[in-house]
């Protein structure tokens, strides 16, 4: 997934930097290692939303690192009847990487991307590059252009 992402960023002429650091997947700790405010970190969470008994949808919810995902907001956006975090194994399968390294891009057709607008206020966003020991600082404008996310308020106050 790392190689695919870097190739896609290069092909699209995105403005980004690679940042090597000690292996870390927790937002607070890795933000300190990278040297940026937590609000500029793209925290990526995979959520399962049921619509009735027969339809299950998965969402890659991307929020600022200092924010809390509002599961009920995601449920409402998708007119869901039930919402929860996806099981770890299913989340990693959809993301194509292990927990703590999930990219803010969806490369899986069954994974819908929703980004909170507060994250997009930062000039650059930071995220682990599908590895625990390397991150990417990506110009936010290029992120939006390449990821084409649905943008909706999906955070809640702590």
N, C-alpha and C positions, 0 to 999 in steps of 0.2 A: 504494500500500500504506500509506503514511503516513496519508493521509486516512481510509482504512478503519479503521485501528487507532485513531486518535483518536476517530472516531465511535463505534466499539465500546466504548472505554473510557468515554466520556461516557454512552452509553446504559446501560451497566451500573453507572454511578455509582462507577467505580473511583477510588481516591485516587492521583493521580499528579502529577508536575511535568514540564514541558518544560525542557530545558537546551540552550541554544544554545552552540556552541563551534566552534573552527576545524575544518575538515574532517579527520576521522581515523577509520580503521576498525580499527586495531590495538588490541587490548584494553589493553595496558600503557599506551600513550600516551593513549588516550581516557579511561581511568580517572583518570589524572593531571589531564587537562583538566577532568573533571567533579568532581574532588576527593573521591573515595571509595576505600576499599580495593579492590584487584583482586578479592578474594574476593566482592565484592558485584556484580561485573559478570557478566551472563549471556552467556557465550561460546557462540555458536550454530554448530554444525557439522553438515553434511549428509553422511550416511553411507549407502553402498549395502551391503545385505546380500543375498547370494544364498542361496537354499534349494534346493539341487540345481541342475540345469541350466536349469530352466524358470521358476522363480519368483525375481523380484527385488523386494525391498522397500527403501524409503527411510525413513531415520530422521532427524528433527531432534533432535540430541543437544545438550542445554543443560547446561553445566557452569560452575562458578565460574571466573572469569577467571584465577585463579592455579593452576588445576588442568589436568591433561592428560587428554584423553579416552582411555579404555581401549577400543580397538576390539574387543578380544577379549571384553570384557564385553558389548558390544552384540551381537556375534555370538552369544554364548551365550544371551542373553535371547530372541533370535529363532530359536534353533535353526538358525543359519546354517551354511553350508558354506564361505563365503568372505565377507570383509568388507574394505571400503576406503572412503576418502573418495570421495564422488561427484564425477564430472567437473564442472568449474566451470560449464559451460553448463547442465547438467542441474540442478545445485544452485541456480543463480540462477533457473531456470525454476520449480522447485518452491517456492522461497522467495518469489518475486515481487519480489525486490530483488537488488542486486548484492552481491558478496562484501564483508564488512566491515559490512554493514547488515542482515544477516539477523535477523529478529524471533524472539523465543522463543515465538511462536505459529505454529501450522500453519493456513494457509488453503487448503491443497491436500489433496484427499482421498487422494492417494497418499503423503502425508508424515506419518509417525507421530511423535508427540512423546514424548520420554523426557527427564526432568529428573533430574539427580543431587540427592539430598536435601541435600547440603552447601550448595548454592545457596540452598535454602529456609530456612536458618538466619538469613539476613540479614533485617533488618526491611523493607528495600527492595531491589529489584534494579534494576540500571541496564543499559540497552541502547540502541544506536543505533536510531533510530525510522525504519528503512527509508531513512535518509539519513545521509550522512557528517557533516553539520553540525548535527544536532539529535539529542538523546538524550531518553530518558524515564526518570525515577525512579518506579517503580511499587511500591506497598505489596505485599509478598510475598503476604500473605493474599488480596488481590484478584487477583493473578496466578494463584494456584492455583485460585481460584474460576472465573475466566474461561477459562483455558487448559485446565483439567482434564487435566493431564499424567499419563502413567504415571511413577511415581517409582521409580527404581532406581539403585543405585550403579554408575556408569559412568565413574568417574575412576580414575586410577592415580597413584601417587607419582612425583614427578619424579626 
